[in-house]
Amino acid sequence: MNNRTNAVWAIIFVIAAIFLGWRIATGNFGRIYVKGDPVSVKAEDGSVAASWQTYTKVPPRDHLESGVSVSIPRTIGLWASAILTLCIFSFLYGDNPFYKTAESIVVGASAAYLMVIGFWTQIIPNLIGNIVPDWTRAWATPGLDPEAKADLVYLLPLILSIMLLWRLAPVGGWISRWPLAFFIGATAGFRLIGFMEADFVAQIRATIIPIWVRNPAGGVDIWASVGALTMILGVISCLIYFFFSLEHKGIVGRTARLGIWFLMVTFGAGFGYTVMGRIALLSQRLEFLFYEWLWLNNPTADAVSGTASLIMPALGG
Amino acid sequence: MKRTAPLLIAATVGFIIIFSTFIPYTESWGEDSMIWFDILAAVAFVLGGGNLLKMNLKKVSDRRPGWAYSAIMIAAFLITLTVGLLKVGTHPNAVYWNKPWSGDYIGEGSALWWIYEYLIYPLTSTMFAMLAFYIASAAFRAFRAKNVEASLLLGTAFIVLLGRTYAAIILTGWLPELAHDAEPSFFGQLWNGLRLEKLTETIMGVFNLAGSRAINIGIALGIASTSLKVLLGVDRSYLGTGED
């Protein structure tokens, strides 16, 4: 990076810091309000056996209502989320310690999050719940079928699971090949059937359509007919392009070339859609920063000064 | 034993699942296999987490460059794992109030919910959002309308991008729309079809659909042949080199 680029980025950071300082000095922002709902459970004799509060997020404009208060954990979360979002955006400048820190947090948390989901949705109800149902029902999943009996066949996936975890051991790595083989075989079986049903037979069936389309009045819908004919021609020409057992010469070559054109349109449409999806995500993140964190959309009557209402129309708010 | 048994396991499981689709008697075998598969997939996440921990602990203990980031990753991993497995901050299920572990592990207000809501979701979506900049930058440098194919790709992308924004209304909003109460004429349909939002619909519903269908048919055939190669033991790459 040259000095001019560094200077531009320095100016951007200084402006952002001044803006943030101005927001802190002039208004309330970056808070999450919640409303508590008491939950009480009655025992058989009618007395209250247990009670606790659940909290629901409410919009900032309701902050003066009774029972509404600032949620400290959620407000900390909002700030952590905003600061880490800025850390991730800092990668646009280049790789830096802020980005690496945020990246490490998200990788570590995501890996553990997936482990926890697997534990509570599969290992406990399906594995442990089938081997020792009474014990599982007693503490973790009381809603488990009360008639369920121990199914010792599930000792096999337990053994396969232990064999899979053997991969972490310094010796005997081949032991994990057995569960891996189960995994590969099952995937192959599911995919073969699933793809043949959904992506082969169903796609061909959906392509066999009338090319002479009638409108509700009984006449010929010319554009719908042209569309149907084009679609059928497109599928056939693309498939001919994928078919390499015939040399792409003469009529086959010309049809294959038409197939390439259809594929190019498909890739262009895919590209356009992907870009639009990413821009929508970007817009969501900017909305989060400007509206949910900085409150530039004036979510409470007394939250921001009039300057923000001048800024927001320019930002599309 | 080290290589034959896995081949037999893969073939048996795979063909049981395939047969369970065609033979009603074996339908439950396929369902059980699916449950076993899900259990092993969950355990695979444990393996992945364990491996992540092992590699990063080694990096920290060796004080290799970037070890501090590994330490942060380990801390994030262990904190998330602990609060998730212990269901920190969850309330018991109202029906089973006397079972403290009966609550939803990711219920609103729980520690794991907090981590997902304020760390994992915003950060992963920001990472994906940043791709908008890189895609635009790469497209600006790479897209050149040098021939028919490239022009088609570029033109389609441009139309689809415009057709999904207000720019479509501004640019082609002057073209007449179809009247709902009369049978549309040929030219009425033509002008209406040239509006950018309608053109986008046509591209997506005709040209893109045709290309996608052909690609999907090709993928299905590829998956079917690869699956058969694996099940019949022709493709054994998943067994590794056999050095261990």
Interface residues (C-beta under 8 A of the other chain):
Chain A: V39 V41 A49 A50 W52 T54 Y55 T56 P73 R74 G77 L78 A80 S81 L84 T85 I88 F89 F91 L92 K100 T101 A102 E103 S104 I105 V106 V107 G108 A109 S110 A111 A112 Y113 L114 M115 V116 I117 G118 F119 W120 T121 Q122 I123 N126 L127 A138 W139 A140 T141 P142 G143 V153 L156 P157 L160 S161 L164 L165 R167 L168 G172 G173 W174 R177 W178 P179 L180 A181 F182 F183 I184 G185 A186 T187 A188 G189 F190 R191 L192 I193 F195 M196 A198 D199 F200 Q203 I204 A206 T207 N215 A217 G219 I222 W223 G227 T230 M231 I232 L233 G234 V235 C238 L239 Y241 F242 G259 I260 W261 F262 L263 M264 V265 T266 F267 G268 A269 G270 F271 G272 Y273 T274 V275 M276 R278 I279 L281 L282 Q284 R285 F288
Chain B: K2 R3 A5 P6 L7 I9 A10 A11 T12 V13 G14 F15 I16 I17 I18 T21 D32 S33 M34 I35 W36 F37 D38 I39 L40 A41 A42 V43 A44 F45 V46 L47 G48 G49 G50 N51 L52 K54 G66 Y69 S70 I72 M73 I74 A75 A76 F77 L78 I79 T80 L81 G84 L85 H91 P92 N93 A94 V95 Y96 W97 N98 K99 W101 S102 Y105 I106 E108 G109 L112 W114 I115 Y116 E117 Y118 L119 I120 P122 L123 T124 S125 T126 M127 F128 A129 M130 L131 A132 F133 I135 A136 A139 V148 E149 A150 L152 L153 L154 G155 T156 A157 F158 I159 V160 L161 R164 E183 F186 Q189 L190 G193 T202 I203 M204 G205 V206 F207 N208 L209 A210 G211 S212 R213 A214 I215 N216 I217 G218 I219 A220 L221 I223 A224 T226 S227 L228 V230 L231 Y238 L239 G240 D244
